[in-house]
Amino acid sequence: MSITLSREMQLTRGEFLRELPKAIGNLEHQVAGDKVIITDGDRRIEIRLVDKGTLDIGSLHLPMEEVDFEFLGHTQEETDAFMERFDHHTQRTGG
């Protein structure tokens, strides 16, 4: 079974890769170009990064990445749990 998700995130590729270890816990991962492969036993998550350029809002220039996830061998519950942890560690709050 394969589950796919896509997110648009306001960050650079470098920021994404720096935040990734905390966001995925202690799961093993490899980076190959614009693809990240996360392994967990016989299950795998493939993440593809797509540079969307810069979003200009007035004087703000925000780097944007499309982040595509493919969950291989995961249940919907496992996918939801992974994304909850991932979002907790990567979403920014303002204030």
N, C-alpha and C positions, 0 to 999 in steps of 0.2 A: 504494500500500500504506500502511496506517495501523497503527501499533503504539501501544497504550495501556498506561500503567502508573499506579499510584497509590501514594503514600507518606503516612504520617502522620508529621509532623515536630513536634518540640518547639521551637517558636520563634514569634515574632510575625510578622505580615505585614511590618512595618517591618524586622525583622532579616532576613527572607528577601530582601527587595528590596536591602538593603545588601550581602548576601553574593553575590547573583546575578551581578554582573559577573565576579568571580573564578571562580565556579563554571562559567560558560559560556565562558570564554576571551574571545576578541576578537570573538565573534559579535554582530551587530547585534540589538537587541531594542527592543520598545515595550511600555509598560505602559498598559493600558486597564482601569481599574477593578480587578477581581479576576482579570484575564487578562493573561498575558505572552506576547507573540508573538516568537519568535526566528527570524530568517531566516538562511539559509546557502545562497546561490545559489537554486536552484529548490526547495530543501528547506525545511521549516518545522517548528518545534516550538511547540505551544501548551500553555501551563501555566495551569491554573486553580487558584486558591487558595480554599479553603473554611475559614472560621473554625470550629473545633470547640470553642471555649470554653476553659475552664481545667480541667486535670486536677488534682484535689486528692489528694495523697498525704501524709497526716499534716499537717505544717505547711508542706509544699511546695505551691505553686500554680503549675503549669506551663502556659503558653499552648500550645495545640495548633492546628496547621493541617493540613488534608488537602491534599495537592499532587497534582493529576492532570496527567499528561503525555500528550500525543498527538503522535506523531512521524509527520509526513507526508512521504513520499518517502524515508525512511531504511530501510536494511537492518537486520537484527537486529544485525549486527556494529557498525554505526555507532551504533545505539541503545545497545548495551552500552558502547561506548567513551565516549559522552556521559555516561551514568549513572555510570560509574566516576569520571570527572573531577568530576561534580556531587557525588557522594557524598564524594569526597576533600575537597572544599572546604566541605561543609555539615555533615558528621557531627561531632558533638562527642565528645570522649573525657573520661572522668573520671579522677580520680587523687588 
